[in-house]
Amino acid sequence: MLRLLVLAVLVLCGHCSVQYIEDVEDNSRVVGGSNAAPNAWPWQISLQYQSGSSWYHTCGGSLILANRVLTAAHCVDRVVNFRVALGDHNLSVNEGTEQIIAVSSIRKHASWNSNSVASGYDIAILSLASSASLNSYVQLAALPADGDVLANNHDCTITGWGRTSTGGSLPSILQQAPLPVVAHSTCSTSSYWGSTVKTTMVCAGGNGVQAGCNGDSGGPLNCAVGGVFQVHGIASFVSSLGCNAYLKPTVFTRVSAYISWINSVSSY
């Protein structure tokens, strides 16, 4: 569920009232992406909520400890029962690699304002009711160093079950797409996002082809650093002009701006 800001932005969630990048009752996909290899991104989770007796994908997230998941605050603004699916690839099929664990508590950043995603702080940590079993299908995400900012055009990959296009089809297989970083000095110009993007955010993409979309919110921006993929972003919002609007890169919460907060919250 990527969020579309009402004035200019679309949030990437699936059940949000303000067009976030998440999707309810739909398995979804990255715009312009391709099927990921099974369990190629073993820290990727599907955040699901209960409606009646059924569970539906709404957002992505990253497993950062055996019992902690990093996601977007806007994904968990609603008070509903949540669970996470780990080790999943095709949400429509039981492949035998999945671990389903209930969310026992949620900690959103204290400065998060659900009425203003562009203010930032779109970050939350979920505590799981039990610890995941780490194996070749379920692994912990590597996080960047505190304050680390990637250079313009650094190669990164978005992953998620978000829509294939604005209002488009929603396959159930995990998608991936290349989204190179757009430096803040560029992304904050009037041709791009202007003052909407803050230094605590990461822009990636903007070529009008690949992008995050509804259903991808909370999921990772995976960037190779020193031969290791690190989660540098949490999918937050896209343009209300469309998920893959030209010169409107997908905007992520910059993980390296919140390392101290992540460490403090993860230890409770």
HELIX and SHEET records of a PDB file:
HELIX    1   1 ALA A   73  VAL A   76  5                                   4    
HELIX    2   2 VAL A  117  SER A  119  5                                   3    
HELIX    3   3 HIS A  184  CYS A  187  1                                   4    
HELIX    4   4 GLY A  194  THR A  196  5                                   3    
HELIX    5   5 VAL A  255  TYR A  258  5                                   4    
HELIX    6   6 ILE A  259  SER A  266  1                                   8    
SHEET    1   A 7 SER A  34  ASN A  35  0                                        
SHEET    2   A 7 GLN A 175  PRO A 178 -1                                        
SHEET    3   A 7 CYS A 156  GLY A 160 -1                                        
SHEET    4   A 7 PRO A 220  VAL A 225 -1                                        
SHEET    5   A 7 VAL A 228  SER A 239 -1                                        
SHEET    6   A 7 LEU A   2  LEU A   4  1                                        
SHEET    7   A 7 VAL A   9  LEU A  12 -1                                        
SHEET    1   B 8 SER A  34  ASN A  35  0                                        
SHEET    2   B 8 GLN A 175  PRO A 178 -1                                        
SHEET    3   B 8 CYS A 156  GLY A 160 -1                                        
SHEET    4   B 8 PRO A 220  VAL A 225 -1                                        
SHEET    5   B 8 VAL A 228  SER A 239 -1                                        
SHEET    6   B 8 THR A 250  ARG A 254 -1                                        
SHEET    7   B 8 MET A 201  ALA A 204 -1                                        
SHEET    8   B 8 VAL A 181  VAL A 182 -1                                        
SHEET    1   C 7 GLN A  44  SER A  51  0                                        
SHEET    2   C 7 SER A  54  LEU A  65 -1                                        
SHEET    3   C 7 ARG A  68  THR A  71 -1                                        
SHEET    4   C 7 ALA A 124  LEU A 128 -1                                        
SHEET    5   C 7 GLN A  99  LYS A 108 -1                                        
SHEET    6   C 7 PHE A  82  LEU A  86 -1                                        
SHEET    7   C 7 GLN A  44  SER A  51 -1                                        
END                                                                             
